[in-house]
Amino acid sequence: MSLSLKSMLSLAVLALATVFTVANGQYSYQTQIVNGKPFPSLIEVTTEQLATGLESGQFTSVDLVTAYIARINEVNATLNVVTEINPDALSIAAELDAERANGTVRGPLHGLPILIKGNIGTLDKMNTTAGSFALLGATLPRDSGVAAKLRAAGAIILGKTNLSQWANFRSDNSTNGWSAYGGQTYGAYYYHQDPSGSSSGSGVGTSIGLALAALGTETSGSILSPSEVNNLVGIKPTVGLTSRALVVPISERQDTVGPMARTVKDAAYLLQAIAGKDPNDNYTSAIPFDTLPDYVGACNFSGLMGKKIGVPRNVIYQEQGDGPVLAAFEAAIAVIEKAGATVIDNLNITAYALDQYLNGNASGIVLDADFVSDLPKEYLSKLVKNPTNVHNLEDVRNFTQHFMQEDYPDRDTGVWDQSLALGFNNTDPRFWAAYQINLQTAGPQGILGLIANYSLDALILPTDFSPGLPALVGTPVVTVPMGFYPSNTTIIMNQRGDLVETGPNIPFGLSFIGTAFSEASLISYAYAYEQRTMVRNQVQPFIVPNTELANVVGA
């Protein structure tokens, strides 16, 4: 799985114990000193800190990759976060170090290790499986659009993370973070914590510093939800702001690729690198600007000053255990108002929109029909090598039901069964009718109607309630840490009874919701809230790797 496993494990054994201090309710990991120079802790380090250290020669990208691989090896047997480490990561790091030494720096991500979700295609020695043995050994003609942009920006693709298999689009009875290929990923804030999904490994890996940050994908909640429960910032971009080319698809109308990071600014740096037009994804042609907004520059402490923020109350429905989340949400509203925003509370989407959102079947029809069409058209047909000979959803289902390690029938294929039973794909008039219902539900009668009718700059919701409506119209959301369940929280298990869904110290988030291509504004609001609260540092994971840069540089 890893390069130089023996040497990496030796580093892990030699690592100093991770130590943190607590002041004013904020945890801070102690800086380690080598030869009189301080080294930042990799669970807290930022893009700018790493770039400064590289530029000053304090450490190299090879040092970074070495440290991160050691950290992965320390915890991966317990948490099942990373399915594959890039066997070329160290050589790529050495090349980027040489470029830097020659005066060439491609950008702020130059030489920084990033993890990517296991459904994001790469043309290298790693597999792109979406968590399934059906895609093991398959090869692509080129990198996915976002992977190519990462490489062009100088980032090191350190490895692939585990995910809810097929991005949570296979089973009615599986678990978040489980895949046949990667096993069960666990969150790091409570023993056997549900990591949420489907970008489970990207969330857990970033939360405990197995890389600077990670890429996830979202159709409806798959960046936002694992970012929330892993104490992260997650940006779910507008559909079309980032390329989906050669990313294993679900729905061309809802799929998007975005960053998951420990700070708003780090997420903004990553979005800056991966956003933009791609001739291999025609949805990116809708981007309304030739020069990207300055997402990093949008990180402004005064970002909420003078803004109008709305609260769509009838979208919030209390579920078991949600009391702490709703209390923290009220406190967040007070923070936002104190930051200079006007909060327009007690707004409601229309009764029609609410009924469709909670009880309608249009959203399911759109996903089912898109998946039947998009899986073969946008991915399987483009494989250069296809060892299992899967060419459509029927083939994939047949493979899954007959390959023992896919854990069928204990984990069913109910989602696919429904997709195939639908009897039509996304070229059928019945599909178009369902899609128009989606556009009305979240558009004029839903969240976009509220923003327009009340001249709002954004909406806010607890992240538990934020993904569904923006997913229907492909609009952006940014989630930021808002709080944690108290230490005396009653444990609530998932439907299979094997993961802790709600429990002590598990994080939850606050979402800022906007109109299409409003990411820069949402980032500014999220940053202004983050900097006033610094919620992330109030609780620490129960499991943290020990290896630090200081151990590698000082070895």
C-alpha positions in Angstrom: 0.0 0.0 0.0 2.8 2.4 0.8 6.2 3.4 -0.4 9.1 2.4 1.8 6.7 0.9 4.4 9.5 -0.3 6.7 11.2 3.1 6.9 7.8 4.9 7.4 6.9 2.6 10.3 10.3 3.2 11.8 9.6 6.9 11.7 6.3 6.3 13.4 8.0 4.4 16.2 10.6 7.1 16.7 7.9 9.9 16.7 7.6 12.1 19.7 4.3 11.9 21.5 1.8 14.5 20.2 1.3 17.1 22.9 -1.2 19.9 23.1 -2.0 22.7 25.5 -5.4 24.2 26.4 -6.0 27.9 26.8 -9.4 29.7 27.0 -11.2 26.6 25.9 -9.0 26.3 22.7 -6.7 23.3 22.1 -3.3 24.1 20.5 -0.7 21.5 19.6 2.7 22.3 20.8 5.3 23.5 18.3 8.3 21.2 18.1 11.8 22.6 17.9 14.7 21.2 15.9 18.0 23.0 15.7 16.4 26.0 17.2 13.7 26.2 14.6 10.0 25.7 15.4 8.0 23.2 13.3 4.2 23.5 13.0 2.0 20.6 14.0 0.6 18.8 11.0 -2.9 18.6 12.5 -3.1 22.4 12.5 -0.7 23.5 9.8 -2.0 25.8 7.1 -1.2 26.2 3.4 0.6 29.5 4.1 2.7 28.0 6.9 3.8 25.1 4.8 4.6 27.3 1.8 6.7 29.6 4.1 8.6 26.6 5.5 9.3 25.2 2.0 10.4 28.6 0.7 12.7 29.2 3.6 14.3 25.8 3.2 13.3 24.7 6.7 11.9 21.5 5.2 11.3 20.0 1.7 8.3 18.5 0.0 10.1 15.1 0.3 10.1 15.7 4.1 6.3 16.5 3.9 5.5 13.4 2.0 7.6 11.3 4.3 5.9 12.6 7.3 2.4 12.3 5.9 2.9 8.7 4.8 4.2 7.9 8.3 1.1 9.4 9.8 -1.2 7.4 7.4 0.6 4.2 8.4 0.1 5.0 12.1 -3.7 5.1 12.0 -4.8 3.5 8.7 -5.3 0.0 10.2 -7.6 1.5 12.7 -9.6 4.1 10.7 -9.3 2.8 7.1 -8.9 6.2 5.6 -6.6 5.9 2.7 -7.0 3.0 0.2 -3.8 3.7 -1.8 -0.7 5.8 -1.4 0.7 7.2 -4.6 3.9 5.1 -5.2 5.4 8.0 -7.1 4.7 10.6 -4.3 8.3 10.9 -3.1 9.7 11.2 -6.6 7.1 13.8 -7.5 8.0 15.7 -4.4 11.7 15.5 -5.3 11.0 17.0 -8.7 8.9 19.8 -7.2 11.7 20.5 -4.7 14.1 20.7 -7.6 11.8 23.2 -9.4 11.6 25.3 -6.3 15.4 25.3 -6.0 15.7 26.5 -9.6 13.3 29.4 -8.8 10.1 27.9 -10.3 7.1 27.9 -8.0 3.8 27.0 -9.7 1.7 28.6 -7.0 0.8 28.4 -3.3 0.1 24.6 -3.5 3.6 23.9 -5.0 4.9 20.8 -3.3 2.0 20.4 -0.9 0.5 16.9 -0.4 -3.3 16.6 -1.1 -5.5 13.5 -0.8 -8.3 12.9 -3.3 -11.4 10.8 -3.1 -11.3 7.3 -4.6 -13.8 8.1 -7.4 -11.6 10.9 -8.9 -9.7 9.6 -11.9 -5.9 9.7 -12.3 -3.6 8.4 -15.0 -0.9 7.0 -12.7 -0.1 3.9 -10.7 -3.2 4.3 -8.5 -6.6 2.8 -9.0 -9.8 4.7 -9.3 -12.3 2.2 -8.0 -15.2 4.2 -6.4 -14.7 1.6 -3.7 -15.7 -1.3 -6.0 -13.7 -4.3 -7.3 -15.6 -3.8 -10.5 -13.2 -0.9 -11.4 -10.0 -2.4 -9.9 -7.3 -2.4 -12.6 -9.2 -0.2 -15.0 -7.2 2.6 -16.6 -8.1 6.0 -18.0 -6.8 7.9 -21.0 -5.8 10.9 -18.9 -6.2 12.5 -15.5 -9.6 13.8 -14.5 -10.0 17.5 -15.0 -9.5 18.3 -11.3 -6.5 16.0 -10.9 -4.8 17.7 -13.9 -5.4 21.1 -12.4 -4.0 20.0 -9.1 -0.8 18.7 -10.8 -0.5 21.9 -12.8 -0.8 23.9 -9.5 2.2 21.9 -8.2 0.2 19.9 -5.6 1.3 16.3 -4.9 -1.6 13.8 -5.1 -0.5 11.8 -2.1 -3.2 9.1 -2.3 -6.8 8.0 -2.8 -9.2 8.0 0.1 -11.9 5.5 1.0 -15.5 6.5 0.4 -19.1 5.2 0.7 -19.1 2.8 -2.2 -20.2 4.3 -5.5 -20.6 7.6 -3.6 -23.4 6.1 -1.6 -25.3 5.2 -4.7 -25.6 1.4 -4.5 -27.3 0.1 -1.4 -30.4 0.9 0.7 -28.8 -0.8 3.7 -25.1 -0.1 3.7 -23.1 2.3 5.9 -21.4 5.6 5.4 -17.7 5.1 4.7 -17.9 1.4 3.7 -16.7 0.1 0.4 -15.8 -3.4 -0.7 -12.3 -2.2 -1.8 -11.5 0.0 1.3 -13.5 -1.5 4.1 -15.1 0.6 6.8 -13.8 4.1 7.5 -14.3 5.5 11.0 -14.4 9.0 12.3 -11.7 10.2 14.7 -13.9 12.1 17.3 -15.5 9.0 18.9 -14.8 5.3 18.9 -16.5 3.8 15.8 -17.9 7.2 14.8 -19.9 7.3 11.6 -17.7 9.3 9.3 -20.6 10.3 7.2 -20.3 10.1 3.4 -19.7 9.7 0.8 -16.4 11.6 1.0 -15.6 9.8 4.2 -11.9 9.2 3.9 -11.3 12.7 2.6 -13.0 14.0 5.7 -11.3 11.9 8.3 -7.9 12.1 6.7 -8.0 15.9 6.6 -9.3 16.1 10.2 -6.3 14.4 11.7 -3.6 15.8 9.4 -2.9 12.9 7.0 -2.5 15.6 4.3 -2.9 19.3 4.1 -6.4 18.9 2.7 -8.5 16.7 0.4 -10.9 16.7 -2.5 -14.4 15.3 -2.1 -17.3 15.0 -4.5 -20.9 15.8 -3.8 -24.2 14.9 -5.4 -26.3 15.7 -2.3 -24.4 16.1 0.9 -21.2 14.1 0.2 -18.8 17.0 0.9 -20.9 19.0 3.3 -21.9 16.1 5.7 -18.5 14.5 6.1 -17.0 17.9 6.5 -19.4 18.7 9.2 -18.9 15.5 11.3 -15.2 15.7 10.9 -14.8 19.3 12.1 -13.9 20.7 8.7 -14.6 23.4 6.3 -16.2 22.0 3.1 -17.0 23.9 -0.1 -19.7 22.4 -2.3 -19.2 24.4 -5.5 -21.7 25.3 -8.1 -22.2 22.5 -10.5 -19.9 23.4 -13.4 -17.4 25.5 -11.5 -15.1 22.5 -11.2 -14.8 19.8 -13.8 -16.3 16.4 -13.4 -14.5 14.9 -16.4 -13.3 11.3 -15.5 -14.8 11.4 -12.1 -17.1 8.4 -11.6 -20.5 10.0 -11.9 -23.9 9.8 -10.4 -25.7 12.8 -12.0 -24.4 15.4 -14.4 -27.0 17.8 -13.0 -25.9 17.5 -9.4 -22.3 16.2 -9.2 -19.5 18.6 -8.2 -16.0 18.3 -6.9 -14.8 20.5 -4.0 -12.3 21.0 -1.2 -12.3 19.8 2.4 -9.9 21.5 4.7 -9.3 22.6 8.3 -9.7 26.3 7.6 -11.8 28.4 5.3 -8.6 29.9 3.7 -7.1 26.5 3.1 -10.3 25.4 1.3 -10.2 28.6 -0.7 -6.6 27.9 -1.8 -7.7 24.5 -3.0 -10.8 25.8 -4.8 -8.7 28.4 -6.5 -6.5 25.6 -8.0 -9.3 23.3 -9.2 -12.0 25.7 -10.5 -12.2 26.7 -14.1 -13.3 25.7 -17.5 -12.6 22.3 -19.0 -13.4 21.3 -22.6 -14.1 17.8 -21.4 -17.0 18.9 -19.2 -19.4 21.1 -21.0 -21.1 22.3 -17.8 -18.0 24.3 -17.1 -18.8 26.4 -20.2 -21.5 28.1 -18.0 -18.9 29.7 -15.8 -19.7 33.4 -16.2 -16.2 34.7 -15.9 -13.0 34.2 -17.8 -10.8 35.1 -14.8 -11.7 33.3 -11.6 -12.7 35.4 -8.6 -10.0 35.7 -5.9 -11.3 33.1 -3.5 -8.4 33.4 -1.1 -8.7 37.2 -1.2 -12.3 36.8 -0.2 -11.2 35.7 3.2 -12.1 38.9 4.9 -12.8 39.4 8.7 -15.4 42.0 7.8 -17.1 39.8 5.2 -20.4 39.8 7.0 -20.6 43.6 7.5 -23.8 45.0 5.9 -25.0 41.7 4.5 -28.5 40.4 4.6 -28.7 36.7 5.7 -31.9 34.7 5.7 -33.0 31.7 7.8 -35.5 29.4 6.1 -37.1 28.0 9.3 -39.5 25.5 7.8 -36.5 23.6 6.3 -35.3 22.9 9.8 -37.2 19.9 11.3 -36.0 18.6 14.7 -34.8 15.0 14.8 -33.7 12.9 17.7 -30.6 14.4 19.3 -30.7 17.7 17.4 -31.1 19.9 20.5 -27.4 20.9 20.8 -27.2 21.6 17.1 -30.2 23.9 17.2 -29.0 25.7 20.3 -25.6 26.3 18.6 -27.4 27.6 15.5 -29.1 30.3 17.6 -25.7 31.2 19.0 -24.3 31.4 15.5 -27.0 33.8 14.5 -26.0 36.1 17.3 -22.4 36.0 16.2 -23.4 36.8 12.6 -25.5 39.8 13.7 -22.6 41.0 15.9 -20.4 40.8 12.9 -22.5 43.4 11.2 -25.0 41.4 9.2 -28.8 41.7 9.3 -30.5 38.4 9.9 -33.9 38.0 8.4 -35.4 35.2 10.4 -38.5 33.0 10.1 -38.6 32.8 6.3 -40.3 29.8 4.7 -40.1 28.1 1.4 -43.6 27.5 -0.2 -45.8 24.7 1.0 -45.5 23.2 -2.5 -41.7 23.2 -2.3 -41.6 21.8 1.2 -44.0 19.0 0.3 -41.9 18.1 -2.8 -38.7 18.3 -0.8 -39.9 16.1 2.0 -42.3 13.8 0.2 -41.8 14.1 -3.6 -40.1 11.5 -5.9 -38.8 13.9 -8.6 -35.3 14.1 -7.1 -35.0 10.3 -7.0 -36.1 10.0 -10.6 -33.5 12.6 -11.7 -30.7 10.7 -10.0 -31.8 7.3 -11.2 -32.1 8.3 -14.8 -28.9 10.4 -14.8 -27.0 7.5 -13.3 -28.2 5.0 -15.9 -27.1 7.3 -18.6 -24.0 9.0 -17.1 -22.1 6.0 -15.8 -21.5 4.4 -19.2 -21.4 7.6 -21.2 -19.2 9.7 -19.0 -16.9 7.0 -17.5 -17.2 3.3 -18.4 -17.0 4.0 -22.2 -13.9 6.0 -21.7 -11.8 3.3 -20.0 -8.7 2.3 -21.8 -8.5 -0.9 -19.9 -11.6 -2.6 -18.4 -10.6 -5.9 -16.8 -14.0 -6.8 -15.5 -15.7 -6.0 -18.8 -18.4 -3.7 -17.2 -20.0 -1.4 -19.7 -23.2 -0.3 -18.1 -25.1 -0.4 -14.9 -26.5 -3.8 -15.6 -23.0 -5.2 -15.9 -21.9 -3.5 -12.7 -24.8 -4.8 -10.8 -24.2 -8.3 -12.1 -20.6 -8.2 -11.1 -21.4 -6.9 -7.7 -24.0 -9.6 -7.0 -21.6 -12.4 -8.0 -18.3 -11.2 -6.5 -18.0 -12.3 -2.9 -15.9 -9.4 -1.6 -18.7 -7.0 -2.7 -20.7 -8.3 0.4 -23.9 -8.9 -1.5 -26.6 -9.6 -0.5 -25.8 -8.4 3.1 -25.3 -5.0 1.5 -27.9 -4.9 -1.3 -28.1 -3.2 -4.6 -31.4 -1.5 -3.9 -30.5 1.9 -5.4 -29.4 0.3 -8.6 -32.4 -2.0 -8.7 -34.6 1.1 -8.5 -32.6 3.0 -11.2 -32.9 0.1 -13.6 -36.6 -0.5 -12.8 -37.3 3.1 -13.7 -37.3 2.0 -17.3 -36.0 5.2 -18.8 -32.9 7.4 -18.9 -32.3 11.1 -19.0 -33.3 11.5 -22.6 -36.9 10.6 -21.8 -39.6 13.3 -21.5 -40.6 11.9 -18.1 -37.1 12.7 -16.9 -37.4 16.3 -18.0 -40.7 16.7 -16.2 -39.1 15.5 -13.0 -36.2 17.8 -13.4 -38.5 20.8 -13.8 -40.1 19.9 -10.5 -36.6 20.0 -8.9 -35.9 23.4 -10.4 -39.2 24.8 -9.1 -38.8 23.2 -5.7 -35.4 24.7 -4.9 -35.7 27.6 -7.3 -38.5 30.2 -7.4 -40.5 28.4 -4.7 -37.5 27.4 -2.6 -34.2 28.8 -1.5 -33.5 30.9 -4.7 -36.9 32.4 -4.4 -36.2 33.5 -0.8 -32.9 35.0 -1.8 -34.4 37.0 -4.7 -37.6 38.0 -3.0 -36.0 39.3 0.2 -32.8 40.7 -1.5 -30.7 38.4 0.6 -26.9 37.8 0.2 -27.2 34.3 1.5 -29.1 31.8 3.6 -27.8 30.0 6.7 -28.8 26.6 8.1 -27.4 24.0 10.4 -25.4 21.8 8.0 -27.6 18.8 8.9 -30.4 20.5 6.9 -28.4 22.3 4.2 -27.5 19.9 1.3 -30.8 18.8 -0.2 -32.3 21.9 -1.7 -29.1 23.4 -3.2 -28.4 19.9 -4.7 -31.6 20.1 -6.8 -30.5 23.3 -8.5 -26.7 22.9 -8.4 -26.0 25.9 -6.2 -23.0 26.4 -3.8 -22.8 25.8 0.0 -19.9 26.4 2.4 -20.0 24.6 5.8 -17.8 25.7 8.7 -17.5 24.1 12.2 -20.2 25.3 14.6 -20.0 23.1 17.6 -19.8 19.6 19.2 -22.2 17.3 20.9 -21.7 17.6 24.7 -19.8 14.9 26.6 -23.0 13.5 28.2 -24.7 13.0 24.8 -26.8 9.8 24.5 -25.3 7.6 21.8 -27.5 7.1 18.7 -26.4 4.3 16.3 -26.8 4.1 12.6 -29.4 1.8 11.0 -27.1 -1.2 11.0 -26.1 -0.7 14.6 -22.4 -0.6 13.9 -21.5 3.1 13.8 -22.1 5.9 16.2 -24.1 8.5 14.4 -24.6 10.9 17.3 -22.4 10.9 20.4 -20.1 12.8 22.7 -17.7 15.3 21.0 -18.9 14.6 17.5 -18.8 17.9 15.5 -21.5 19.6 13.6 -21.5 22.6 11.3 -23.1 25.8 10.0 -23.8 26.3 6.3 -23.9 29.4 4.1 -26.0 28.9 1.0 -26.0 31.2 -2.1 -26.8 31.5 -5.7 -24.9 30.0 -8.6 -21.2 31.0 -8.7 -21.4 33.0 -5.5 -18.5 31.0 -3.9 -16.4 34.1 -3.2 -19.2 35.7 -1.2 -19.9 32.6 0.7 -16.2 32.2 1.5 -16.1 35.7 2.9 -19.1 35.1 5.2 -17.8 31.7 6.3 -14.4 33.2 7.1 -15.8 36.1 9.0 -17.8 33.6 11.2 -14.9 31.2 11.5 -12.4 33.9 12.7 -14.8 35.0 15.4 -15.5 31.6 16.8 -12.6 29.2 16.0 -14.8 26.3 17.0 -12.6 23.7 15.4 -10.0 24.0 18.2 -12.5 23.4 21.1 -12.5 19.6 20.9 -9.7 17.3 19.7 -10.0 13.8 18.0 -9.6 10.8 20.3 -6.9 9.4 17.9 -4.2 11.5 16.4 -1.0 10.4 14.6 2.3 11.2 16.4 4.7 11.7 13.5 5.5 15.3 12.9 7.8 17.2 10.4 10.3 17.7 13.3 10.7 13.9 13.5 11.5 13.6 9.8 13.8 16.6 9.5 15.5 15.8 12.8 15.9 12.0 12.0 
